[in-house]
Amino acid sequence: MKHDGIEFVYKGSNPENEIKQVISAIVEKLHFNSPSDSAMKMVLNSTKNISKATCRIASQTGVFIAEATNKNPVIAITMLETKMRKQFEEWRKSRFV
């Protein structure tokens, strides 16, 4: 999936459509909350036993990077979302100082 500054890549086993919809919603939320000039690349690498989600968001204000692993791909993406949101919160606190 690639559109509007977002690139999303599935590696390994391909998740079911319901899981893809949940993941897509999280990706859209992250992109919405990122700096306005940002480009995002997210990769979900899944095997039978583990899912690893990685995300890189680059903008003029800086680069935000996070990764998370879990047996469940939705949990991995949700954990990654939490890590990225913490970085966004720190960025927002310091941007008008």
C-alpha positions in Angstrom: 0.0 0.0 0.0 1.4 3.4 -0.9 -0.4 6.8 -1.0 -0.1 10.3 0.3 3.3 10.0 1.9 2.5 6.6 3.4 4.2 3.4 2.3 3.1 0.1 4.0 4.7 -3.2 3.2 3.7 -6.7 4.3 6.5 -9.3 4.5 6.1 -13.0 5.3 2.5 -14.2 5.7 -0.2 -12.0 4.5 -2.8 -11.0 7.2 -6.5 -11.5 6.8 -8.7 -8.6 5.5 -10.1 -7.8 9.0 -6.5 -7.5 10.4 -5.5 -5.3 7.4 -8.4 -3.0 8.1 -7.4 -2.5 11.8 -3.7 -2.0 10.8 -4.7 0.5 8.1 -6.7 2.5 10.6 -3.7 2.7 12.9 -1.4 3.7 10.1 -3.8 6.5 9.1 -4.0 7.7 12.7 -0.2 7.8 13.0 0.2 9.7 9.7 -2.5 12.1 10.7 -0.7 12.9 14.0 2.8 13.1 12.5 4.3 16.4 11.2 2.5 17.8 8.2 5.5 17.4 5.8 6.3 13.9 6.8 6.7 10.7 4.8 6.0 7.4 6.5 7.3 3.9 5.9 5.9 1.0 7.9 6.8 -2.7 7.5 4.9 -5.6 9.1 7.0 -8.8 8.9 5.0 -11.8 10.0 5.9 -15.5 10.4 3.9 -18.2 12.0 5.3 -17.4 15.4 6.0 -13.7 15.5 5.1 -10.3 13.9 7.5 -7.5 13.9 6.3 -4.0 13.0 8.7 -1.2 12.2 7.9 2.4 11.4 10.0 5.4 10.2 8.5 8.8 9.8 10.8 11.5 8.4 10.1 15.2 8.2 11.9 18.5 8.4 11.5 18.5 12.2 13.2 15.1 12.6 12.9 11.4 12.2 10.7 9.2 14.4 11.5 5.5 14.5 9.9 2.7 16.5 9.5 -1.1 16.4 7.5 -3.7 18.2 7.1 -7.5 18.2 4.3 -9.8 19.3 2.7 -13.0 18.2 -0.4 -11.1 17.2 0.2 -8.6 14.3 -2.5 -6.2 15.6 -0.9 -6.1 19.0 2.5 -5.5 17.5 1.1 -2.5 15.5 -0.7 -1.2 18.5 2.4 -1.4 20.6 4.3 0.5 17.8 1.5 3.1 17.7 2.0 3.7 21.4 5.7 4.2 21.0 5.3 6.6 18.1 2.6 8.6 20.0 5.0 9.1 22.9 7.6 10.5 20.4 5.0 12.8 18.9 4.0 14.0 22.4 7.7 14.9 23.2 8.0 16.6 19.8 4.9 18.7 20.4 6.1 19.7 23.9 9.4 21.1 22.5 8.3 22.6 19.2 7.0 26.0 20.6 9.6 26.4 23.4 
